[in-house]
Amino acid sequence: MTTPSSKFVKSMRRGELIDKDNFENSLKIENSPFLGCFIADRDGKTLVKFEIFPGALESFLKIGCSEQRKKYFDIELIPMFISALEKFSQEINIKELSKFKLEGMNIKLHVIFEFDNFSIIFFLKPEVNIKLVEEKIKNYFTYLFKVYKEDFNSSLKIYSLAFISHLELLGQLWLEELNETYTSLISKKS
């Protein structure tokens, strides 16, 4: 697997130029335990995406993919897939599903179903122990859904670009804080 930093080095060896934003974004991806999250309704429609920078999730998920796969990549299918899994769990009578995890060598998905009409799908590095900040995450989303309850409920009916943009900016700032908190907790344990 090619990491963003090794891609940068390879590009430098070939004499290719990489713009500053791409380099900084690669470093953000490499150094961030939490890459982003989706807030989706129970049917899998994405309402809001929090990312460490716009497009971070798609950039990370496409690392190492063939050009053919990149061409047909659709990040919006992820919440729909999670929604289908949640509905399937009801069909096989799993009671009170509140969380779901999916782990691979390059990424971990952590899904929270605890909020009435919404699912939160986190994308994190596989080595991240989410339990260290689970309470912080739950408190943030409890507060967010309380403060913006009407906006979230109306967003199920009508799409509000102003509301979404505002939340995405708040979410990006919160992710930066979450990553700093997590990194600090890990460094204290070492």
C-alpha positions as CSV (number, residue, x, y, z in Angstrom):
1,M,0.0,0.0,0.0
2,T,1.3,3.5,-0.8
3,T,1.0,6.0,1.9
4,P,0.6,9.7,1.1
5,S,4.1,10.5,2.2
6,S,5.7,7.7,0.2
7,K,3.7,8.9,-2.8
8,F,5.2,12.4,-2.3
9,V,8.7,11.0,-2.1
10,K,8.2,8.9,-5.3
11,S,6.8,11.9,-7.1
12,M,9.8,14.0,-6.0
13,R,12.2,11.3,-7.4
14,R,10.5,11.5,-10.7
15,G,10.8,15.3,-10.7
16,E,7.0,15.9,-10.5
17,L,5.7,18.9,-8.8
18,I,3.1,18.6,-6.1
19,D,1.3,21.7,-5.0
20,K,1.4,22.8,-1.4
21,D,-2.3,22.0,-0.6
22,N,-1.9,18.4,-1.8
23,F,1.2,18.0,0.3
24,E,-0.4,19.5,3.4
25,N,-3.5,17.4,2.9
26,S,-1.4,14.3,2.6
27,L,0.3,15.1,5.9
28,K,-3.1,15.7,7.5
29,I,-4.3,12.3,6.4
30,E,-1.1,10.6,7.6
31,N,-1.2,12.3,11.0
32,S,-4.9,12.2,11.8
33,P,-6.3,9.3,13.8
34,F,-9.9,10.3,12.8
35,L,-10.4,11.2,9.1
36,G,-14.0,12.1,9.2
37,C,-17.6,11.0,9.6
38,F,-21.0,11.0,7.9
39,I,-24.2,11.8,9.5
40,A,-26.9,10.0,7.6
41,D,-30.6,9.3,8.0
42,R,-31.8,5.8,8.6
43,D,-32.3,5.3,4.8
44,G,-28.6,5.9,4.2
45,K,-29.0,9.5,2.8
46,T,-25.9,11.5,3.7
47,L,-26.9,14.8,5.4
48,V,-23.5,16.0,6.6
49,K,-19.9,15.0,6.1
50,F,-17.2,16.0,8.6
51,E,-13.7,15.7,7.2
52,I,-10.3,16.9,8.2
53,F,-10.3,18.8,5.0
54,P,-12.9,18.8,2.1
55,G,-12.5,15.6,0.2
56,A,-10.3,13.8,2.8
57,L,-12.4,10.7,3.0
58,E,-12.5,10.1,-0.7
59,S,-8.8,10.9,-1.1
60,F,-7.9,8.4,1.6
61,L,-10.3,5.7,0.4
62,K,-8.9,5.9,-3.1
63,I,-5.2,5.4,-2.1
64,G,-3.9,2.4,-3.9
65,C,-7.1,1.9,-6.1
66,S,-6.8,1.3,-9.8
67,E,-7.8,4.1,-12.1
68,Q,-10.8,2.1,-13.2
69,R,-12.0,1.7,-9.6
70,K,-11.3,5.4,-8.8
71,K,-13.5,6.3,-11.8
72,Y,-16.5,4.5,-10.5
73,F,-15.9,5.2,-6.8
74,D,-19.1,6.5,-5.0
75,I,-18.6,7.5,-1.4
76,E,-22.3,8.0,-1.0
77,L,-22.9,4.2,-1.2
78,I,-21.2,3.8,2.3
79,P,-24.1,5.2,4.3
80,M,-26.6,3.2,2.2
81,F,-24.6,0.0,2.9
82,I,-24.6,0.8,6.6
83,S,-28.4,1.5,6.5
84,A,-28.9,-1.9,4.8
85,L,-26.9,-3.6,7.5
86,E,-28.9,-2.0,10.2
87,K,-32.2,-3.1,8.5
88,F,-30.8,-6.6,8.1
89,S,-29.9,-6.7,11.8
90,Q,-33.6,-6.0,12.5
91,E,-34.6,-8.8,10.2
92,I,-32.5,-11.3,12.0
93,N,-33.8,-10.0,15.3
94,I,-30.6,-8.3,16.8
95,K,-32.0,-6.3,19.7
96,E,-30.9,-2.7,20.4
97,L,-28.0,-2.5,17.9
98,S,-26.3,0.7,19.1
99,K,-22.8,0.3,17.4
100,F,-21.2,-1.5,14.5
101,K,-17.6,-1.8,13.6
102,L,-15.9,-2.8,10.4
103,E,-12.1,-3.1,10.4
104,G,-9.5,-3.6,7.7
105,M,-5.7,-3.2,7.3
106,N,-6.0,0.4,6.1
107,I,-9.2,1.8,7.8
108,K,-11.7,1.2,10.5
109,L,-15.4,2.1,10.4
110,H,-17.2,2.8,13.6
111,V,-21.0,3.3,13.3
112,I,-23.1,4.8,16.1
113,F,-26.9,4.2,15.8
114,E,-27.8,5.7,19.2
115,F,-29.4,8.9,17.8
116,D,-33.1,8.6,16.9
117,N,-33.3,9.1,13.2
118,F,-29.6,9.3,12.4
119,S,-26.5,7.2,12.1
120,I,-22.9,8.4,12.5
121,I,-20.3,6.7,10.5
122,F,-16.7,7.3,11.6
123,F,-13.6,6.7,9.5
124,L,-10.5,6.1,11.5
125,K,-7.1,4.6,11.3
126,P,-7.1,0.9,12.2
127,E,-4.8,1.3,15.2
128,V,-7.2,3.9,16.8
129,N,-8.8,2.8,20.1
130,I,-12.0,4.8,19.9
131,K,-12.9,3.9,23.5
132,L,-10.4,6.5,24.7
133,V,-12.6,9.3,23.3
134,E,-16.0,7.5,23.0
135,E,-17.5,9.7,25.8
136,K,-16.3,12.9,24.1
137,I,-17.8,11.8,20.8
138,K,-21.1,10.8,22.4
139,N,-21.3,14.1,24.3
140,Y,-20.5,16.1,21.1
141,F,-23.2,14.5,19.1
142,T,-25.8,14.6,21.9
143,Y,-25.2,18.3,22.1
144,L,-25.2,18.7,18.3
145,F,-28.5,16.9,17.9
146,K,-30.0,18.9,20.8
147,V,-29.0,22.3,19.6
148,Y,-29.8,21.6,15.9
149,K,-32.8,19.3,16.5
150,E,-35.2,21.3,14.3
151,D,-32.6,21.8,11.6
152,F,-31.8,18.0,11.5
153,N,-35.5,17.1,11.4
154,S,-36.3,19.6,8.6
155,S,-33.2,18.4,6.7
156,L,-34.9,15.0,6.4
157,K,-37.6,16.8,4.4
158,I,-35.7,19.6,2.6
159,Y,-32.0,20.1,1.9
160,S,-30.6,23.3,3.4
161,L,-27.1,24.2,2.0
162,A,-26.6,26.9,4.6
163,F,-27.3,24.5,7.5
164,I,-25.1,21.8,5.9
165,S,-22.2,24.2,5.2
166,H,-22.3,25.5,8.8
167,L,-22.3,22.0,10.3
168,E,-19.4,20.9,8.0
169,L,-17.3,23.8,9.2
170,L,-18.1,23.1,12.8
171,G,-17.4,19.4,12.2
172,Q,-14.0,20.0,10.7
173,L,-13.0,22.2,13.7
174,W,-14.3,19.5,16.1
175,L,-12.4,16.8,14.3
176,E,-9.2,18.8,14.6
177,E,-9.8,19.0,18.3
178,L,-10.7,15.3,18.6
179,N,-7.5,14.4,16.8
180,E,-5.5,16.6,19.1
181,T,-7.2,15.1,22.2
182,Y,-6.6,11.5,21.0
183,T,-3.0,12.2,20.1
184,S,-2.4,13.8,23.4
185,L,-4.0,10.8,25.3
186,I,-1.9,8.4,23.3
187,S,1.4,10.3,23.9
188,K,0.6,10.4,27.7
189,K,0.2,6.6,27.7
190,S,3.5,6.0,26.0
